[in-house]
Amino acid sequence: MSSRIRICTKEDSRVLAETIRKSFRDIAERFGLTQENAPRHPSNCTMDWIRKDMERGVTYFAIENKNHIIGCVAFERANSEVCYLERLAVLPGYRRRGFGKALVERAVSEAKHLGVNYVSIGIIAEHTELKDWYKRLGFVEGESKEFPLLPFCVTVMSYEIGKSCQQCAPPDVVERVSDLCR
Ligand SMILES: CC(C)(COP(=O)(O)OP(=O)(O)OC[C@H]1O[C@@H](n2cnc3c(N)ncnc32)[C@H](O)[C@@H]1OP(=O)(O)O)[C@@H](O)C(=O)NCCC(=O)NCCS
């Protein structure tokens, strides 16, 4: 598989925003999310969001297939205990081939490197297939909450670092071999 994961720069902002918008479109349609009722949903992502994220220290990882970005994930250190995984996206035409899993594993590997204890992600509470997928990757379901300006309930899923090594990515999709099994 000619794919690799790399850290993005501001030059990638336009392609990242497009990738995120296109990847979240089906979710927006399924849950009835629009610019009006959910302006901060990733289906409305702009270059400006990505740039501002990067300025405040968020790292974007992109997965490339034949040198084209086909998916990404944002990774943010919230505090000494927790990192957040956000905007996980794989373009519809490239799904169910392990790219999403590889991105999650890359973020978990980074969290291990930083020495935090948890990686957390907020998902739409009713998105049961996604919830089950995160569980298969080793995440545990936490509390569900409502937030102002969001027309859906959010469930927090968390991965505890150091529990096992089974989430390690295959060598052809990680950025460096040293990222394995950290
Ligand atoms: C979630 C996502 C990143 C997975 O990417 P991917 O490259 O297909 O992931 P993988 O190939 O590693 O795993 C595929 C799994 O996704 C799961 N999945 C998650 N959401 C799904 C959905 N809406 N429909 C079907 N399968 C879904 C399936 O269970 C599938 O597992 P299976 O093939 O073993 O049945 C991709 O579906 C996506 O971009 N979705 C839209 C945006 C989104 O919901 N992002 C997550 C926000 S927290």
PDBQT file of the ligand as one rigid body, heavy atoms in Angstrom, charges set to zero:
ROOT
HETATM    1  C1  LIG A 201     -14.989   7.127  10.793  1.00  0.00    +0.000 C 
HETATM    2  C2  LIG A 201     -14.039   7.082   9.595  1.00  0.00    +0.000 C 
HETATM    3  C3  LIG A 201     -12.873   8.046   9.808  1.00  0.00    +0.000 C 
HETATM    4  C4  LIG A 201     -13.506   5.668   9.454  1.00  0.00    +0.000 C 
HETATM    5  O1  LIG A 201     -12.571   5.663   8.387  1.00  0.00    +0.000 OA
HETATM    6  P1  LIG A 201     -12.181   4.316   7.622  1.00  0.00    +0.000 P 
HETATM    7  O2  LIG A 201     -10.951   4.580   6.851  1.00  0.00    +0.000 OA
HETATM    8  O3  LIG A 201     -13.364   3.780   6.896  1.00  0.00    +0.000 OA
HETATM    9  O4  LIG A 201     -11.861   3.374   8.879  1.00  0.00    +0.000 OA
HETATM   10  P2  LIG A 201     -11.345   1.880   8.881  1.00  0.00    +0.000 P 
HETATM   11  O5  LIG A 201     -11.254   1.355   7.475  1.00  0.00    +0.000 OA
HETATM   12  O6  LIG A 201     -10.140   1.841   9.730  1.00  0.00    +0.000 OA
HETATM   13  O7  LIG A 201     -12.521   1.161   9.653  1.00  0.00    +0.000 OA
HETATM   14  C5  LIG A 201     -13.809   1.072   9.023  1.00  0.00    +0.000 C 
HETATM   15  C6  LIG A 201     -14.860   1.010  10.105  1.00  0.00    +0.000 C 
HETATM   16  O8  LIG A 201     -15.553   2.232  10.300  1.00  0.00    +0.000 OA
HETATM   17  C7  LIG A 201     -16.789   1.911  10.964  1.00  0.00    +0.000 C 
HETATM   18  N1  LIG A 201     -17.727   2.986  10.688  1.00  0.00    +0.000 N 
HETATM   19  C8  LIG A 201     -17.714   4.142  11.364  1.00  0.00    +0.000 A 
HETATM   20  N2  LIG A 201     -18.698   4.925  10.937  1.00  0.00    +0.000 NA
HETATM   21  C9  LIG A 201     -19.340   4.266   9.968  1.00  0.00    +0.000 A 
HETATM   22  C10 LIG A 201     -20.462   4.553   9.131  1.00  0.00    +0.000 A 
HETATM   23  N3  LIG A 201     -21.115   5.727   9.229  1.00  0.00    +0.000 N 
HETATM   24  N4  LIG A 201     -20.844   3.645   8.210  1.00  0.00    +0.000 NA
HETATM   25  C11 LIG A 201     -20.197   2.472   8.100  1.00  0.00    +0.000 A 
HETATM   26  N5  LIG A 201     -19.143   2.156   8.863  1.00  0.00    +0.000 NA
HETATM   27  C12 LIG A 201     -18.717   3.027   9.794  1.00  0.00    +0.000 A 
HETATM   28  C13 LIG A 201     -17.171   0.564  10.428  1.00  0.00    +0.000 C 
HETATM   29  O9  LIG A 201     -17.544  -0.206  11.553  1.00  0.00    +0.000 OA
HETATM   30  C14 LIG A 201     -15.924   0.016   9.781  1.00  0.00    +0.000 C 
HETATM   31  O10 LIG A 201     -15.539  -1.158  10.394  1.00  0.00    +0.000 OA
HETATM   32  P3  LIG A 201     -15.645  -2.538   9.559  1.00  0.00    +0.000 P 
HETATM   33  O11 LIG A 201     -15.104  -2.258   8.194  1.00  0.00    +0.000 OA
HETATM   34  O12 LIG A 201     -14.802  -3.431  10.390  1.00  0.00    +0.000 OA
HETATM   35  O13 LIG A 201     -17.089  -2.861   9.597  1.00  0.00    +0.000 OA
HETATM   36  C15 LIG A 201     -14.802   7.447   8.272  1.00  0.00    +0.000 C 
HETATM   37  O14 LIG A 201     -15.931   6.601   8.161  1.00  0.00    +0.000 OA
HETATM   38  C16 LIG A 201     -15.256   8.894   8.208  1.00  0.00    +0.000 C 
HETATM   39  O15 LIG A 201     -14.502   9.787   7.802  1.00  0.00    +0.000 OA
HETATM   40  N6  LIG A 201     -16.525   9.139   8.592  1.00  0.00    +0.000 N 
HETATM   41  C17 LIG A 201     -17.127  10.477   8.527  1.00  0.00    +0.000 C 
HETATM   42  C18 LIG A 201     -16.544  11.433   9.537  1.00  0.00    +0.000 C 
HETATM   43  C19 LIG A 201     -16.643  10.886  10.950  1.00  0.00    +0.000 C 
HETATM   44  O16 LIG A 201     -17.671  10.391  11.397  1.00  0.00    +0.000 OA
HETATM   45  N7  LIG A 201     -15.513  11.004  11.661  1.00  0.00    +0.000 N 
HETATM   46  C20 LIG A 201     -15.389  10.614  13.052  1.00  0.00    +0.000 C 
HETATM   47  C21 LIG A 201     -15.675  11.773  13.916  1.00  0.00    +0.000 C 
HETATM   48  S1  LIG A 201     -15.349  11.419  15.587  1.00  0.00    +0.000 SA
ENDROOT
TORSDOF 0
